[in-house]
Amino acid sequence: MQIDKYVPEVYTSLPEKGSVSWESPSNIALVKYWGKYGEQLPKNTSLSFTLSNCKTTTKLQYTKKEEGDFSFEVRLDGELEPDFRPKIETFFKRIEAYLPFLRSYHFEIETSNSFPHSSGIASSASGMSALALCLLSIERDLNPEMTDAFFKEKASFLSRLGSGSASRSIQGPLVVWGEHHAIPNSSNLFATQYDGEVHPIFKNYQDTVLLVDVGQKKVSSTVGHNLMHNHPYAESRFAQAQENIVKLQAILESGDVDGFVKLVESEALTLHAMMLTSMPYYILMSPNTLQIIEAIWEYREATGSKLCFTLDAGANVHLLYPKAEKDAVLELIKDKLVVYCQKGQYLCDNIGLGAKKIAQ
Ligand code: PMV
């Protein structure tokens, strides 16, 4: 089987203890992943920008113990975070076949985010990928022959089992996850760096995240993905995403920013349309999300700007724009958009190159 290569040889000896740290960024999908099957496999291909400033830093300390139950403690900004336990427990169960030392250690996981806690921005992508990278580093120490390419592939494979979108946070600046006939080496099992031609205009894109609602999501992504089973529009949505990948390839190559605006906004609204038409149906956008969208459209109409928006599974709005428009867009935010942000909060980011190991 294709996944056998991720199962390591039996370890001959395990270190008594150690410590490793990684920082891993969030990412924002241009063509969205929404709907999965099997063990965290995507129903369609997705393509994302990796971010730079929005990231999670995780330090993992490990101490050998009798083999037995999983044993770990998790802290966010120094405080024990019991709410994180179930997700990590599920993650450990899914990955133990690929990291057989998991039951032989007690782990102290210390994590912090560069963005406000529960800001609704994709902390599962950065958080799960940072943890996967720390765990895989332990295996790499046992097997120094592991190549960089294999390390990145397996890190993405493991991250995917924590959160689908996390598979796309290992590398940058553009990353593809999910098999696609037009993208050689694309895989459902792990994400890869997008290696098609990319016009310079897309090389320093900005993403300013307007924090519209920083509370807990009303409906989790897990529930949302599951509602794509038996969804009346699911099959046509998956087919549309595959077509949008081909369209986006051409847009990225030619530098067609108008085409980019149309495709990216349509993808965002389609994601939310899937939620609106699920059974049970639900709405994650808030009135302020719509106010911001209207304001962007008015601004574009009035100025010819190439500013566009995209959305994750939440109310926050990601503003995507070329670097040359940075000053003007920041003006627009201060004049017209900040009133729609919770406590006036927004985060300035730009595309980045992926996760980094932190020297200790
Ligand atoms: O990674 P998950 O399972 O939380 O799914 C998130 C999916 C979206 O963020 C809504 C879209 C995407 O492709 O990132």
Boltz pocket constraint, residues with backbone or C-beta under 6 A from the ligand:
constraints:
  - pocket:
      binder: B
      contacts: [[A, 27], [A, 28], [A, 29], [A, 31], [A, 32], [A, 33], [A, 34], [A, 46], [A, 122], [A, 124], [A, 163], [A, 164], [A, 165], [A, 166], [A, 221], [A, 222], [A, 225], [A, 271], [A, 311], [A, 312], [A, 313]]
      max_distance: 6.0
